[in-house]
């Protein structure tokens, strides 16, 4: 196995082990819960205006927008992020992130995530699916999975990285943990 492959696989396994135990669909049952999580992870200290960085913000419930009381700028929770101007709701982004993390963590990204499969699954065109997948994979490849990864990965990472541990040993430990969780889930069925 090449060094870059191990490093990438470790990243995807860490993300997968931090996904909700019952899955994203259960943890985030509707778009409102996804939006709440998005806002919390994007602005942990409270909503901030993207233009003037003021914290004096009002929420326009009927339009699902925020408005800065200082500069009067209106913006959405997704403005300036990977999901900016997306016609898909945040729940679709969360579910797709889970699908991508699962496929990449076991090395089946090319066979499981075909454009036609994703287009049918999310009810969007093949062209839109290609762009959607490309944006989402790029975001999830960032350290910690980027904003989307931070939103869907709600469980603490276990096992915790050991200082000085080789990537191969880290991979083995993560893979063993994933195997334990998966086999435990199968026993419950």
Buried (B, 14 or more C-beta within 10 A) or exposed (E): EEEEEBEBBBBBBBBBBBBBEEEBEEBBEEBEBBBBBBBEBBBEEEBBBEEEEBEEBEEEEEEEBBBBEBEEBEBBBBBEBBBEEBEBBBBBBBBBBBBBBBBBBBEEBEEBBBBEEBBEBBEBEEEBBBEBBEBBBEBBBBEEBBBBBBBBBBEEEEEEEEEEEEBEEBBBBBBEBBEEBEEEEEEEE
